C-alpha cells in the first residue's frame, strides 16, 4: 500500500518520526545525567528536547494519520497501525505531562518520578517503533507499488506505456 502523503516521492511519516524518537531518547539521557550530578544545563537541554520532540511527534502523527486512514478495515495492518498510533499517543501524553510539570517549575530538572515516567514512555516508544517497522517491512504499508531492487528514481515520473497504434 503506497503512502498517501509524500515529498519528492518519499513518504513523509518515516521522515518525521526520527526527530521525536531521537529527541525524546536524548532528553531522558540528559535527565539521567542531570540527576546523577551533572550540570544543571543537562536538565534544561532535556526540557527543550522534550518540547521540540512533542512538536515533531505531533507533526509525525498528522502525517501518519494519512496512511492510517488509507489502510483497509479488517486487515492485520489496520490492527497493528491502530496499536502503533495508540502507543504513540500514550508516549506523547506521558511526555506532555512531564513537560507541563517542568514548565511551571523553578528548575527544569526532572528528578526521579519524572524520569520514571520518561522511561515508561520510552519503553512504549520502543514497542511502537517495532510496530512501525512491522507495518512497513512485513505488511508493506507506505511502500511504493513500483518498489524493487532495480526500481527507477522517485524523482522521475513513472514510465508511460504506448499502445500499438498510439503516438507519444
Secondary structure, DSSP 4 states (H G I P E B T S, - for coil): ---SSEETTEEHHHHHHHHHHHHHHHHHHHHHHHHTT--THHHHHHHHHHHHHHHHHHHHHHHHHHHHHHSPTTSHHHHHHHHHHHHHHHHHHHHHHHHHHHHTSSS---HHHHHHHHHHHHHHHHHHHHHHHIIIIIT-TT--TT-STTPPPTTSPPPPP--TT---
